[in-house]
Amino acid sequence: MKKAARRFYAMTLFALLAACGEPNQRLDEYIFYDGPQFSLKVVRYYRNIPFNYLGEHAVVMCRSENTAKFQAPDPQDAGWRVLGAGGGQGSRDARQAALRMEDDYEVFDDRTLIAKTHVFNISFDACGHFINWDPSRLPQAMIDPVEKPDSCVPNGPVDCRHYDFQGDRAPRYEQISTAAKGQVGFTVRSKTFKGVESLRVQTSNNGAVWHVKTVGLGKVNCRQARQGESPPGERGYPGVQGESPPGERGYPGVQGESPPGERGYPGGEGALGCADKPGLDADAVGSLSMPLLEKGMSDVSLMDWLESALQPGSMVIWPDALGACGEALKKDGQDLSTPCAEIRFNDREGNSGALYITMNTDSKNRPGEVSFHSGVYISGDRPRPLGSLTGLRERLATGTK
């Protein structure tokens, strides 16, 4: 009986494989950019995989002297690098598929290519290497998530954070600028972003640290206060992007716990109420001299110090409005909360945290008198309070110890 069952299953599997034939049947291709240093093409396949999408499938590839040694795993051609896929369903030919997809690939110069999937990818060496910035690795407080299948984390094993950026929620990358190799900046907008109007993202060290500046943080919180809503209070810090090649969908990371203590956003006429919530010049905050924040520190800017202290692949989020930190004080029956700039960070290993800098601002939203207030560092699922900036560097140096 068991032998008969095994024979039946084997015959069924063989029949399925025979019916499927080649899972990716090549149809045609079209080169839509042919420059002096690299070329871009679309290759169409007819995908014939059981229990999966059946039909036309388009893949974008790049070729240059720096991809000459790339092998040919299906569906990549030898000497070419796969950048992304899509746009093939129902297409008449590869040229039509390329017209649907070419806006996602922007040639800046002979050696610089930007690939805008839900992840921002850029190569400065004609597709030899890519660095990327992934919006799905922003702190959870900045993400308005969609409902996901049960197979996704936390109910299942699959990381589905990219679901939050599909369809009309896809990021729009605008105002892209490059200054030199390893330096790029851009503005990004998405319906998925919560509590901000847009983000300004930049790196000056080839993606070793990405700096993210919020735009419209105070305005969004004011609108929520007028509507009787509470601004996001979650303090989750998911991991940050590594150097995964463009188009990948697996982003392992450990989401940290919320650091102790609620960070309130008082409304009405309080010291940090909606009517008078101070704006903040994020560039001026990043330029703060470290000795102003803590005695005995080297005379470098806060931004440079974070770049030297954080692990490669880290992300730093700079606010454009002050929040509240510490205990609220009572005076004449009114809450007076200490104004702080909350600077959040995370790395590609899943560690994260926040620094709170006490400050007031002048009429141009630049910091006045400043000092380090407090901080938290989260490794794994354990938050650890920080009593000093030196303590953060020690935590980073010792890892989880």
PyMOL commands that set and color helices and strands:
alter all, ss='L'
color gray80, all
select helices_A, chain A and resi 2-20+65-67+94-104+135-137+140-142+161-165+167-169+217-226+274-276+282-286+290-293+302-309+389-398
alter helices_A, ss='H'
color red, helices_A
select strands_A, chain A and resi 24-34+38-48+54-64+81-85+105-107+113-116+120-123+131-133+172-178+184-189+198-203+209-215+314-318+323-331+334-346+352-361+367-379+382-386
alter strands_A, ss='S'
color yellow, strands_A
deselect
rebuild
show_as cartoon
